[in-house]
Amino acid sequence: MKFAIALFSAAHAPSSRRALLFAQAALAGGHEIVRLFFYQDGVFNASDAVVTPQDELDLPKQWRAFINEKQLDGVVCIAAALRRGVLNEEEAKRYQREATSVSAPWELSGLGQLHDAVQDADRLICFGGA
């Protein structure tokens, strides 16, 4: 089965961990992940600027390692990212900001990427959100 996964909650939220565990289990079970799409506060999972307390799981680091290791498509909603100050180098230059907080393997892109993933997947699985 092909899954598209959308994550709407920040890195410190329990649903972010559940999303990662689901994605790992899906691949371990022989399924395919068409795309991981990070939306709303989920964009913080892609931020290099998140500092996780030593006694907590560093989910942004775990997401990055998982996406790199499995060579997955990790897309961060550009509108949600800009609204939250989560910028890659290109957007930081465009908006004349000095700091960047998103780098490879993440790609900033629009909601069309989620739509395309849904068209290619058998199931869209969403985690978090209000």
Secondary structure per residue as TSV (DSSP state, phi and psi in degrees):
chain	resnum	aa	ss	phi	psi
A	1	M	-	360.0	144.3
A	2	K	E	-102.0	127.9
A	3	F	E	-113.6	141.1
A	4	A	E	-109.1	133.0
A	5	I	E	-119.8	128.4
A	6	A	E	-116.4	131.4
A	7	L	E	-118.4	124.6
A	8	F	-	-108.4	-5.9
A	9	S	S	-113.4	155.5
A	10	A	-	-66.9	166.2
A	11	A	T	-60.8	-29.8
A	12	H	T	-82.8	-6.8
A	13	A	S	-80.5	142.6
A	14	P	H	-56.7	-31.7
A	15	S	H	-67.3	-23.8
A	16	S	H	-68.0	-41.0
A	17	R	H	-66.6	-41.9
A	18	R	H	-61.7	-38.8
A	19	A	H	-63.1	-43.4
A	20	L	H	-64.6	-44.8
A	21	L	H	-62.1	-40.3
A	22	F	H	-62.4	-46.2
A	23	A	H	-61.2	-42.9
A	24	Q	H	-63.3	-43.4
A	25	A	H	-67.1	-37.3
A	26	A	H	-61.0	-47.3
A	27	L	H	-66.4	-40.2
A	28	A	H	-63.3	-28.1
A	29	G	T	-85.8	5.8
A	30	G	T	88.6	8.4
A	31	H	-	-87.2	171.9
A	32	E	E	-116.0	143.7
A	33	I	E	-109.4	113.9
A	34	V	E	-70.2	-44.1
A	35	R	E	-163.6	146.0
A	36	L	E	-104.4	124.0
A	37	F	E	-120.7	122.0
A	38	F	E	-105.7	118.7
A	39	Y	-	-131.9	161.1
A	40	Q	G	51.2	-132.8
A	41	D	G	-69.7	-9.8
A	42	G	G	-61.0	-20.2
A	43	V	G	-63.1	-23.5
A	44	F	G	-66.7	-18.7
A	45	N	G	-66.6	-19.9
A	46	A	G	-97.9	-2.2
A	47	S	-	-81.7	129.6
A	48	D	T	-74.0	-14.0
A	49	A	T	-86.5	-9.8
A	50	V	-	-70.3	127.8
A	51	V	-	-112.1	115.8
A	52	T	-	-92.9	132.7
A	53	P	-	-55.5	149.9
A	54	Q	T	-60.6	-26.6
A	55	D	T	-94.6	13.0
A	56	E	S	-122.6	159.9
A	57	L	-	-71.1	135.3
A	58	D	-	-90.2	83.1
A	59	L	H	-65.0	-39.2
A	60	P	H	-57.0	-40.3
A	61	K	H	-66.0	-40.9
A	62	Q	H	-67.6	-40.9
A	63	W	H	-60.6	-46.2
A	64	R	H	-59.0	-47.2
A	65	A	H	-63.4	-42.4
A	66	F	H	-62.6	-46.9
A	67	I	H	-64.0	-42.4
A	68	N	H	-64.5	-48.0
A	69	E	H	-62.8	-42.0
A	70	K	H	-94.5	0.3
A	71	Q	T	52.1	54.1
A	72	L	-	-95.7	164.3
A	73	D	-	-92.5	104.0
A	74	G	E	-104.4	107.0
A	75	V	E	-110.1	132.7
A	76	V	E	-108.6	127.0
A	77	C	E	-61.3	121.0
A	78	I	H	-65.8	-39.9
A	79	A	H	-64.9	-45.3
A	80	A	H	-65.1	-38.1
A	81	A	H	-65.8	-47.7
A	82	L	H	-59.6	-42.8
A	83	R	H	-60.1	-28.2
A	84	R	T	-105.4	7.5
A	85	G	T	73.4	22.7
A	86	V	-	-98.0	102.7
A	87	L	-	-124.0	141.8
A	88	N	-	-90.8	-179.2
A	89	E	H	-61.6	-43.2
A	90	E	H	-61.9	-45.7
A	91	E	H	-71.9	-33.6
A	92	A	H	-62.6	-41.9
A	93	K	H	-65.8	-45.1
A	94	R	H	-58.3	-41.1
A	95	Y	T	-100.9	13.4
A	96	Q	T	54.7	50.4
A	97	R	-	-110.1	146.2
A	98	E	S	-82.9	-30.5
A	99	A	-	-100.8	145.3
A	100	T	-	-118.5	154.3
A	101	S	-	-140.1	7.8
A	102	V	-	-132.1	131.8
A	103	S	-	-140.4	178.5
A	104	A	T	-52.8	142.4
A	105	P	T	-91.9	4.9
A	106	W	-	-74.3	146.0
A	107	E	E	-123.5	127.8
A	108	L	E	-86.2	128.0
A	109	S	E	-158.5	177.4
A	110	G	-	-90.5	177.2
A	111	L	T	-61.9	-20.2
A	112	G	H	-57.5	-30.2
A	113	Q	H	-65.6	-35.6
A	114	L	H	-68.7	-42.9
A	115	H	H	-59.1	-46.8
A	116	D	H	-60.8	-40.8
A	117	A	H	-63.4	-41.1
A	118	V	H	-63.2	-36.9
A	119	Q	H	-66.8	-32.7
A	120	D	H	-86.8	-19.9
A	121	A	-	-93.8	159.6
A	122	D	S	-83.0	-31.1
A	123	R	E	-142.4	141.3
A	124	L	E	-103.9	122.9
A	125	I	E	-112.6	124.8
A	126	C	E	-112.7	141.0
A	127	F	E	-126.7	135.6
A	128	G	-	79.8	-167.0
A	129	G	-	95.4	165.6
A	130	A	-	-110.7	360.0
